[in-house]
Amino acid sequence: MPEGPSILFLKNKIQRYKGKTVSEASGYNEMDKSKMTNNKLLDIETYGKNLLFVFKDFFVGVHLGLFGSMLVNKRKKVNASFAMHFGDSEINFYVAKTKLYEGKPSDIFNFKTDILKKEFDPEFILEELKTKHDNEMIGDVLMDQNLFAGVGNIIRIEALYHAKIHPESLVKQIPEKKLIFLLKMIIDYGEEFLNLLKTDTVKESALVYGKKVCPKDKSELLVEEMGKIKRKTYVCLKCQKLFK
């Protein structure tokens, strides 16, 4: 599944369409696309794992699932789930969920929770963790898109390794300094992820994701599905402390 940096990377590839008029919107999804026809695309934004196409009084959110993809001026043999046409140019989405929202993105989404936005607020997140998620495992909480918009499994695993925290640690047992450091690692690795996408070396450059051995102490990594989310997780039992 694409993570926040992947969506921002896609956004950067289609910036040339800002300010252009949509000649037609198509696709087999059930969203009413008529509102976009002959309407100018004012901006392209992101929120977590959502790509947002902003018009005057509304915007369209596109969420790519596990097998979702975007093609510019190219088509697959199957029909697109959503497409926007700009005269002789087009953007096609496959295996994507879409939704039309009235208003602007900041009316709907809390940008304080988006790890790649300048509005991301670590103090707000820290307070939410302590007051609403204190009895949960940190590995589960990091995948909550209402709190960590844009975090996917790779960012989750790499940030926890950098912060030396075991994913099954209970939030309330993790020292505040550790949580603050974890938030910094999430932001830092999110930016690194984005840069690595330019050379298609995200998985290759990961320290523990997809690996078998800890790069620091050379011990074998624990690889199993953990927590309620049941996502494949990579943990070094020597480097990452379990707070429980």
MOWOJO-V116328 format. One record per residue. N is the residue number from 1. SS is DSSP state (2 for helix, 1 for strand, 0 for the rest). PHI is phi in radians with two decimals (NA if undefined). OMEGA is omega in whole degrees, -180 to 180 (NA if undefined). Layout:
# MOWOJO-V116328
n;ss;phi;omega
N;SS;PHI;OMEGA
N;SS;PHI;OMEGA
This chain:
# MOWOJO-V116328
n;ss;phi;omega
1;0;NA;178
2;0;-1.02;176
3;0;-1.88;-177
4;2;-0.83;180
5;2;-1.06;179
6;2;-1.11;180
7;2;-1.22;177
8;2;-1.13;178
9;2;-1.10;178
10;2;-1.13;179
11;2;-0.99;-178
12;2;-1.14;-179
13;2;-1.38;-175
14;0;-2.10;-179
15;2;-1.08;-178
16;2;-1.14;-180
17;2;-1.52;176
18;0;-1.09;179
19;0;1.55;179
20;0;-1.61;-178
21;1;-1.65;178
22;1;-1.33;-180
23;0;-1.41;179
24;1;-2.86;172
25;1;-2.10;-176
26;1;-2.45;-180
27;0;2.19;-174
28;0;-1.51;179
29;0;-1.18;-171
30;0;-1.52;-179
31;0;-1.09;177
32;0;-1.24;-175
33;0;-1.75;-175
34;2;-1.12;-178
35;2;-1.14;-178
36;2;-1.43;-176
37;0;-1.08;-179
38;0;1.08;178
39;1;-1.99;-178
40;1;-1.42;176
41;0;-1.42;-174
42;0;-1.41;-176
43;1;-2.78;173
44;1;-2.22;-178
45;1;-2.19;174
46;1;-2.35;168
47;1;-2.49;-178
48;0;0.99;-178
49;0;-1.69;-178
50;1;-1.94;173
51;1;-1.67;-172
52;1;-2.05;177
53;1;-1.86;-169
54;1;-1.76;175
55;0;-1.97;-172
56;0;-1.06;-175
57;0;-2.06;-178
58;1;-2.72;174
59;1;-2.60;-180
60;1;-2.01;177
61;1;-1.72;178
62;1;-2.07;180
63;1;-2.04;179
64;1;-1.51;179
65;1;-1.40;-177
66;1;-1.00;-178
67;1;-1.97;-178
68;1;-1.27;179
69;1;-2.71;178
70;1;-2.25;175
71;1;-2.20;178
72;1;-1.91;-179
73;0;1.00;174
74;0;-2.43;179
75;0;-2.35;171
76;0;-1.55;179
77;0;-1.24;177
78;0;-1.54;180
79;0;-1.24;177
80;0;-1.29;175
81;0;-1.32;176
82;1;-2.72;179
83;1;-2.57;173
84;1;-2.10;-178
85;1;-1.94;179
86;1;-2.23;-176
87;0;1.17;-179
88;0;-1.66;179
89;1;-2.16;-177
90;1;-2.74;174
91;1;-2.11;-177
92;1;-2.02;177
93;1;-2.04;-180
94;1;-2.14;-177
95;1;0.89;-178
96;1;-2.17;174
97;1;-1.71;-179
98;1;-2.25;177
99;1;-2.62;177
100;1;-1.70;-179
101;1;-2.03;172
102;1;-1.44;180
103;0;1.65;-179
104;0;-2.10;-176
105;2;-0.93;-178
106;2;-1.20;175
107;2;-1.35;-173
108;2;-1.83;-173
109;0;-1.86;177
110;0;-1.59;-176
111;2;-1.15;177
112;2;-1.12;-176
113;2;-1.76;-178
114;1;-1.52;-173
115;0;-1.13;-177
116;0;-1.86;180
117;0;-1.72;178
118;0;-1.13;179
119;0;-1.37;-179
120;0;-0.94;-172
121;0;-2.10;-180
122;2;-1.00;180
123;2;-1.15;177
124;2;-1.09;-180
125;2;-1.11;-180
126;2;-1.05;179
127;2;-1.15;177
128;2;-1.09;179
129;2;-1.06;-175
130;2;-1.30;-175
131;2;-1.71;-174
132;2;-2.14;-175
133;0;-2.31;-172
134;0;-1.13;-176
135;0;-1.79;-179
136;0;-1.87;176
137;1;-1.38;-175
138;2;-1.06;179
139;2;-1.12;176
140;2;-1.31;-175
141;2;-1.08;-178
142;0;-1.09;179
143;0;-1.63;178
144;0;-1.35;-176
145;0;-1.24;174
146;0;-1.39;-179
147;0;-2.07;179
148;0;-2.23;-177
149;1;-1.12;179
150;0;1.86;179
151;0;-1.36;174
152;0;-2.07;-173
153;2;-1.14;-180
154;2;-1.18;180
155;2;-1.08;179
156;2;-0.99;-176
157;2;-1.16;-177
158;2;-1.19;-180
159;2;-1.15;178
160;2;-1.13;178
161;2;-1.18;178
162;2;-1.04;-178
163;2;-1.47;179
164;0;1.07;180
165;1;-2.09;176
166;0;-1.23;-177
167;0;-1.09;179
168;0;-1.57;177
169;0;-1.17;176
170;1;-1.34;-178
171;2;-0.94;-176
172;2;-1.16;-179
173;2;-1.66;-180
174;0;-1.44;178
175;0;-0.98;-177
176;2;-0.99;179
177;2;-1.06;178
178;2;-1.18;179
179;2;-1.12;178
180;2;-1.07;179
181;2;-1.14;178
182;2;-1.07;179
183;2;-1.06;177
184;2;-1.12;180
185;2;-1.13;178
186;2;-1.10;179
187;2;-1.12;-178
188;2;-1.08;-178
189;2;-1.27;176
190;2;-1.03;178
191;2;-1.22;178
192;2;-1.12;177
193;2;-0.96;-179
194;2;-1.05;180
195;2;-1.17;-179
196;2;-1.20;178
197;2;-1.10;-179
198;0;-1.13;179
199;0;-1.98;179
200;0;0.96;-177
201;0;-2.18;-178
202;2;-1.06;-177
203;2;-1.20;180
204;2;-1.11;-176
205;2;-1.55;-180
206;0;-1.06;-179
207;0;-1.34;-178
208;0;-2.21;-179
209;0;-1.07;179
210;0;1.34;-178
211;0;-1.82;-180
212;0;-1.98;-174
213;1;-2.24;177
214;0;-1.15;-179
215;0;-1.22;-177
216;0;-1.54;-175
217;0;-1.86;175
218;0;1.12;177
219;0;-1.41;-180
220;1;-1.24;180
221;0;-1.36;171
222;1;-1.45;-179
223;1;-2.17;179
224;1;-2.85;175
225;1;-1.35;-175
226;1;-2.20;174
227;0;1.18;180
228;0;-1.26;-177
229;0;-1.34;176
230;0;0.96;176
231;1;-1.80;-180
232;1;-1.04;-172
233;1;-2.24;-180
234;1;-2.03;-174
235;1;-2.39;170
236;0;-1.71;-176
237;0;-1.23;178
238;0;-1.53;-177
239;0;-1.50;-173
240;0;-1.78;-175
241;1;-1.45;176
242;0;-1.63;177
243;0;-1.72;-175
244;0;-2.60;NA
